[in-house]
Amino acid sequence: MLILDANVLSARNRDRVGLATKNMFPLFQIVIAGMLALALAGCSRHPEREAIETDANGYFCQQCRAKILTDRKVFLEKCPKCKADALVEVVGYRCAHDHHLTLRPKVSGPEGAAVCEQCGAQLDHALVQPHRDDLLAWGATKAVP
């Protein structure tokens, strides 16, 4: 067993202990650099994640045509204005040509094909979740359930 007291170590053992600690320093630097790189990579923003995450929910009532906004943890089943079961979730479509965000009710089938409000281009594979500011600019009012 190697004793690390400097007074007891022989000259030969001191060199061996000093050599081991000198060789460990670059390895320590590599480990710290790797941990820092992983931490920074985990903190970056991903555009694909932003497309599905939102801070609000938007709804459109098909009966009274109300545009409604709620907090992201609040989900509505009935329209708070007319009390009808005619709410449809609002989704956004980002145009690849002019980067305009078109908000509209989520509808499936051929009538659900989205077209850019500005340039008229078909919006295929451009679905994004609208954020609170987008919904307010669209004209939605905040609902309190």
TAVENLIN-V923359 format. One record per run of one state. SS is the DSSP state (alpha for helix, beta for strand, coil for the rest). FROM is the first residue (numbers start at 1). LEN is the number of residues. If there is no record, write none. Layout:
ss:from:len
SS:FROM:LEN
SS:FROM:LEN
This chain:
ss:from:len
coil:1:10
alpha:11:32
coil:43:4
alpha:47:6
coil:53:3
beta:56:6
coil:62:5
beta:67:5
coil:72:15
beta:87:8
coil:95:6
beta:101:5
coil:106:4
alpha:110:3
coil:113:2
beta:115:1
coil:116:6
beta:122:1
coil:123:4
beta:127:2
coil:129:3
alpha:132:7
coil:139:2
beta:141:2
coil:143:3
